[in-house]
Amino acid sequence: MKRIELIVAYDGTNYCGWQIQKNGITVEEILNRELTRLLKEEIKVIGASRTDSGVHSRGNIAVFDTKTRIPPEKICYALNERLPDDIVIQESREVAPDFHPRKCNSRKTYEYRILNRRFKDPLNRLYSYFVYVPLDVEAMRQAASCLLGEHDFASFCSAGSQVTTTVRTLYEVEILKEGDCLTLRLCGNGFLYNMVRIIAGTLVKVGMHVYPPAHMKEILKACDRRAAGPKAPAVGLTLMKIEIEEGETHYL
């Protein structure tokens, strides 16, 4: 028996998120089904990030155990032949048998894209949040800077989360502007339920001058979801990469 790691990219438009559920098809379900067919044994993957319905990924991590004799680095090629066009395995490799992608120290990077222009762009409708009101990008950057470092992010967590602590550390918080597209980039040691989308929705309110930039500190201090802005749509969110931290070496 060996454990295989997959780097999984997907367009989340047609899926009800990562995790298997009763109300629709999910990325996890597709991977389990096609791996089981390919390897001719029951396979159940473990994902590093349980992305929500409509959320995209360039680098989610999944692992599974198998008895197959197929070389680990070749599994991605065989599996991609079976997967739908909106799910693609970027890499496959053998890892330590006890490696668990949700029980190790890692850095996750998310990007949230906002299209800020007068009219919608039909070619970007599945990958960005359209906002027609002109946004004050500098005010948004000032507010975003308040989020750097370790904080209690309870104000940016949707109800229903079952975490033991809402304290997280953000190592990078950037807002990049290219033409009429804004990209919010967040890198941290973990993210709460809907945390990035609530941060994005709150920053949009800052950009609209509904909140002053300094209000972000008050929102953090409140530790109350009602203090923050609305949750931005899933369509703009992409999990870019997950980096396993030094000291968590797991490759064979």
C-alpha positions in Angstrom: 0.0 0.0 0.0 1.3 3.5 -0.9 0.0 7.0 -0.5 -0.2 9.2 -3.6 -0.5 13.0 -3.7 -2.4 14.8 -6.5 -2.2 18.5 -7.3 -5.7 19.3 -8.5 -6.8 22.2 -10.7 -10.5 22.7 -11.4 -13.1 25.1 -12.6 -15.6 25.1 -9.9 -18.5 26.4 -11.9 -20.3 23.1 -12.4 -19.6 21.7 -9.0 -21.2 21.9 -5.5 -17.8 22.4 -4.0 -15.1 19.9 -3.2 -16.6 17.7 -0.5 -19.2 15.0 -1.3 -22.7 16.0 -0.5 -26.3 15.0 -1.4 -27.4 18.1 -3.3 -25.1 17.8 -6.3 -21.9 16.6 -8.0 -18.6 17.5 -6.4 -14.9 17.4 -7.3 -14.2 14.8 -4.6 -16.9 12.6 -6.0 -15.5 12.7 -9.5 -12.0 11.9 -8.4 -13.2 9.0 -6.3 -15.2 7.6 -9.2 -12.5 7.9 -11.8 -9.7 6.7 -9.6 -11.7 3.7 -8.6 -12.4 2.8 -12.2 -8.7 3.4 -13.2 -7.1 1.5 -10.4 -9.8 -1.2 -10.0 -10.0 -0.7 -6.2 -12.1 1.5 -4.1 -10.5 4.9 -3.7 -11.4 7.7 -1.4 -9.3 10.9 -1.6 -8.5 13.3 1.2 -8.5 16.9 0.2 -6.4 19.7 1.8 -9.1 22.4 1.2 -12.8 21.8 1.0 -13.6 24.6 -1.4 -17.2 25.8 -1.7 -19.6 25.6 -4.5 -18.4 27.6 -7.5 -14.9 28.2 -6.1 -12.0 27.4 -8.4 -8.5 25.9 -7.8 -5.1 25.9 -9.5 -3.4 23.9 -6.8 -5.6 22.0 -4.3 -3.9 18.9 -2.8 -5.5 15.5 -2.4 -4.0 12.1 -1.3 -5.2 8.5 -1.5 -4.0 5.1 -0.7 -3.6 2.4 -3.4 -2.0 -1.0 -4.2 -1.5 -0.1 -7.8 1.7 -0.9 -9.7 1.3 2.2 -11.9 4.3 4.5 -11.3 3.1 7.4 -9.1 4.3 10.0 -11.5 2.3 8.4 -14.3 -1.1 8.3 -12.5 -1.8 12.0 -13.4 -1.6 11.1 -17.2 -3.9 8.1 -16.9 -6.4 9.9 -14.7 -6.5 13.1 -16.9 -7.6 10.9 -19.8 -10.8 10.0 -17.8 -11.6 13.3 -16.1 -13.9 16.0 -17.5 -12.2 19.0 -19.1 -12.8 21.2 -16.0 -10.7 19.0 -13.6 -7.0 18.5 -14.4 -4.4 16.8 -12.3 -1.2 18.9 -12.5 1.1 16.4 -10.8 1.1 13.0 -9.0 3.7 11.6 -6.7 4.3 9.2 -3.8 4.3 10.7 -0.3 4.9 9.4 3.2 2.2 6.9 4.2 1.2 9.1 7.3 1.1 12.4 5.4 -2.3 14.1 5.8 -2.9 17.3 3.9 -5.1 18.9 6.6 -3.0 17.9 9.5 0.3 19.6 8.6 1.7 23.1 8.7 1.1 24.8 5.3 0.7 28.1 3.6 -2.4 28.6 1.5 -2.7 31.3 -1.2 -6.1 32.5 -2.4 -6.9 35.1 -5.0 -10.2 36.9 -5.3 -10.8 38.8 -8.6 -13.1 41.8 -8.9 -14.1 43.3 -12.3 -14.6 47.0 -11.7 -16.0 48.6 -14.8 -19.2 50.2 -16.2 -20.6 47.0 -17.8 -20.1 43.3 -17.4 -17.6 41.3 -19.4 -19.3 38.1 -20.5 -15.8 36.4 -20.9 -15.1 37.0 -17.2 -18.5 36.3 -15.7 -17.4 32.9 -14.3 -14.1 34.0 -12.8 -14.7 37.5 -11.3 -17.1 39.5 -9.2 -18.6 42.3 -11.2 -18.8 45.7 -9.4 -19.9 48.7 -11.5 -19.4 51.4 -8.8 -15.9 52.9 -9.1 -13.7 51.5 -6.2 -11.1 53.5 -4.3 -8.2 51.0 -4.6 -5.9 52.9 -2.2 -8.5 53.0 0.5 -8.9 49.2 0.0 -5.2 48.7 0.3 -5.1 50.7 3.5 -7.9 48.6 5.0 -6.3 45.3 3.8 -3.0 46.2 5.5 -4.8 45.9 8.9 -5.3 42.2 8.3 -1.6 41.3 8.1 -0.2 39.2 10.9 -1.9 37.1 13.6 -5.5 38.0 14.5 -8.8 36.6 15.7 -10.7 36.5 12.4 -14.1 35.6 14.0 -15.7 38.6 12.3 -14.8 37.0 8.9 -16.2 33.6 9.6 -19.6 32.4 8.5 -21.9 30.6 11.0 -21.6 26.9 10.9 -17.9 26.7 11.3 -16.7 23.9 13.6 -13.1 25.1 14.2 -11.7 25.2 17.7 -10.1 28.6 17.2 -10.7 31.5 14.9 -7.1 32.8 15.2 -5.2 32.8 12.0 -2.1 34.4 10.5 -1.9 36.2 7.2 1.6 36.5 5.8 0.6 38.4 2.6 -2.3 40.7 1.8 -2.1 42.5 -1.5 -4.5 44.2 -3.9 -3.2 44.3 -7.4 -4.7 46.4 -10.2 -4.4 45.7 -13.9 -6.8 47.7 -16.0 -10.3 47.2 -14.7 -9.4 44.0 -12.8 -8.5 44.0 -9.1 -7.0 40.9 -7.5 -7.0 40.4 -3.8 -4.2 38.0 -2.9 -4.1 36.4 0.6 -1.5 34.0 1.9 -2.0 32.5 5.3 -1.5 29.5 7.6 -5.2 28.7 7.3 -8.6 30.2 6.4 -12.0 30.1 8.2 -15.3 29.2 6.5 -15.9 31.9 3.9 -13.1 34.0 5.3 -11.7 35.2 2.0 -15.1 36.0 0.5 -16.1 38.0 3.6 -12.9 39.9 3.5 -13.4 40.6 -0.2 -17.0 41.8 0.4 -15.8 44.1 3.3 -13.0 45.6 1.2 -15.5 46.3 -1.6 -17.5 48.3 0.9 -14.3 50.2 1.8 -13.7 50.9 -1.9 -17.2 52.3 -2.1 -16.5 54.5 0.9 -19.2 52.8 3.0 -16.5 52.1 5.6 -13.3 54.2 6.1 -10.1 52.1 5.9 -9.5 52.4 9.7 -12.8 50.7 10.3 -11.2 47.4 9.4 -9.4 47.4 12.8 -12.8 47.8 14.6 -14.3 44.9 12.6 -11.4 42.7 13.7 -11.7 43.8 17.3 -15.4 43.1 17.3 -15.0 39.3 16.7 -18.6 39.3 15.5 -19.7 38.3 12.0 -22.3 41.1 12.0 -19.6 43.7 12.2 -18.1 42.8 8.8 -19.4 43.4 5.3 -21.3 41.0 3.0 -19.9 37.8 1.7 -18.7 38.3 -1.9 -19.8 35.7 -4.5 -17.9 32.4 -4.9 -17.3 33.1 -8.6 -14.3 35.4 -8.0 -12.4 33.0 -5.7 -9.5 30.7 -6.7 -7.3 28.6 -4.5 -3.9 29.2 -6.1 -1.5 26.9 -4.2 -0.8 25.1 -1.0 2.8 25.0 0.2 3.9 22.5 2.8 6.1 24.3 5.3 9.7 23.3 6.1 9.9 20.6 8.7 6.9 18.9 7.2 8.8 17.1 4.5 6.7 14.3 3.2 8.0 13.3 -0.2 9.7 10.0 -0.7 
